[in-house]
Amino acid sequence: MLASPPMPAPKLDRALVLHVAKLSSLSLSVAEADRFAGELARIVAYVEQLDGVDTSDVAATAHVQLDRMPLRDDTLQPCLSHEDALAQAPQVEGGGFAVPTFVE
């Protein structure tokens, strides 16, 4: 299997940081954007060092081995009754908790 050539990293400058900030609904000053651009560029440069690591003898994996992680048994535990839970609710509607609409 042939390895793909590494993709060129985007230029991490003030314009890119401000664009991502806008997409994220964040307000950044020019000074903050410049600082983050420099920090991100250093992070990307550090990660690019991994391109130099020889992984030819490493088998490809699709995921980590989660089947070896200890999981607790899924057993029933004592809990509040439906009535007790709703008794503490500020508003009840249709046999459940009434909450304000937040999606139009």
N, C-alpha and C positions, 0 to 999 in steps of 0.2 A: 504494500500500500504506500503510495507516495504522499508525503506530507505536503500540506498546502503552505505556500510562503506566508509568513506573518503579514497580517494586515497593517498598513501604516497607521500609527496612532494619530488621532485628530490633533490639530494644533490647539493646545490648551492655553487660550488667551482670554483676556477680559471679555471679549464679545461672546465667546462660548459659555463662560461662567455666567454672564448676565442672561443669556438665552435660557440656560438650564434653570437659573433662579426664577425667571419669569414663568417657565413651565411649571415650576414647583410652587408658585405663588409666594415667593420669598422676595423681600426687599433687601438689596445689598447696595452699599455705597461703592463708589469707584475704588476706593482704597481696599475695601473688603474683597471685591472682585479680583483685584490685582493680587492680593495676598493668597486667595484661594486658587487662582490660576497657577501661581508658583508652587504651592503645596501639592496640587494635583499633578503638576508636571513632574515633581520629584517622586511622587508615588508611582506614576506610570513608568518612569525611568527605572525605578527599583524593580517593578514587576517585569519589565522587559528583560531583565537579567535572566529570567527563567528560560528565555529562548536559547540561551547558551547551555542549558542543562541537557545532557545526553539521556534521553528517555527511550532509546531504541530497544532496550531489554525489559522495559516495563510493559506488562500486558494492559491492553485497553480495558477500561471499566466504564460501566454505565451508571453505577451508583456505589455508594459505600455499603458495607455489609450490615444492614439494619437488622437482619435476622439473628444476629449475635447479641443484640442489645437486650438487656433484661427488661421485661415488661411485667407489670403487676397483673394479677388475675383480675378479670372484670367481674366483680361480685357486687351484689346489691348491698347498699349501706343504708342505715336509717336516715331519713330526711324529713323535711317538713311535709305535712299533708297539703293538698291543693288549697283547702280552706284556710289553713294557718298562713300560708304564703300570701294569699290574697287579702287576708285580714290586715296585713301591714301595708298594703298598697295605698297610695294617695287616691288613685282612681281605678275602678274596675269596670270593664266593659266586655260583654259577651263571654263571661267566664274566664277572663284573662286580664293582664295588666293593660291599662289604657296609657298610651304614650302619645306625645305630640307628633303630628305628621312632620317628617323632615325630608321627604322625597316628593316632588311634585309630579 
